[in-house]
Amino acid sequence: MITLYDLSGKNDLRFSPYCWRIKYLLNFRKIIYQTKPTCFTERLNNVFFGDARLPTITDDDIKISNSFNIAEHIENKYIDNDKRIINAENKASLYFINDWSDYFLNTSILERVAYDIVNVLDNRDIEYFNESRSKRFGMSPKDFQDYNLKKSENNFNKCCNFLDKILQKQSYLLGENITYAEMIVLGSLTWGEKVSNNTKIEKKFKRLTAWKDKLAISLGH
Ligand SMILES: N[C@@H](CCC(=O)N[C@@H](CS)C(=O)NCC(=O)O)C(=O)O
């Protein structure tokens, strides 16, 4: 049985974009799994994790980290070759979407939610988060979010616009079928929604909204 070490916050809120990618894939595949709520500081200095981040899974006697590697493992182990949604034909495109989401979509979300995250953290994580993120942003999470919300450009809307444009041409991000690209992007959008009200998708992005609603059924979000 798969055990997923899943980032958790206050009141057991699960908010990691990368963990959601894996939960959406497991739901889509109807694979039974259990989650172990894990806060940031439980991962730190823990020999079980070492350098590994969340999500980390164990599956029987193996341990895997990094959402893309975990997704590949799940597909390769549990799904027949011809039905896999990560395969030789689409892997390069999936790498592209994965990196685009991490560098552009996730950054555009973080700009708008960095301080709101503090309010949903497990109490044990607040000091660690403030210190590590202040170092990364060069300012406190509060100043970082305030600064970005005041900017005239809204990078999150730019990303929504990009996704909406793709979905005007096709039903799913890579064509007419669900692939792991759906889980990647939906995981990021879910992260924003779980922690803040600042990344609601605007009504004008009709195709993106319809795509998200449609996935609620197959991915259980
Ligand atoms: N590229 C990795 C990123 C994983 C990642 O950064 N996870 C975050 C949680 S959302 C983490 O574990 N952060 C640890 C920390 O900031 O201390 C993946 O796709 O799994």
The ligand as a Gaussian input file, in Angstrom:
#p B3LYP/6-31G(d) Opt

LIG

0 1
 N       10.236000      19.525000      -7.212000
 C        9.716000      18.933000      -5.995000
 C        9.348000      20.048000      -5.037000
 C        8.896000      19.534000      -3.663000
 C        8.838000      20.659000      -2.644000
 O        9.497000      21.683000      -2.762000
 N        8.029000      20.420000      -1.597000
 C        7.899000      21.393000      -0.526000
 C        6.496000      21.345000       0.044000
 S        5.336000      22.077000      -1.043000
 C        8.848000      21.041000       0.598000
 O        8.983000      19.898000       0.964000
 N        9.487000      22.070000       1.147000
 C       10.360000      21.885000       2.250000
 C       10.804000      23.177000       2.859000
 O       10.530000      24.238000       2.322000
 O       11.439000      23.071000       3.901000
 C        8.523000      18.043000      -6.353000
 O        7.998000      18.157000      -7.483000
 O        8.165000      17.176000      -5.548000

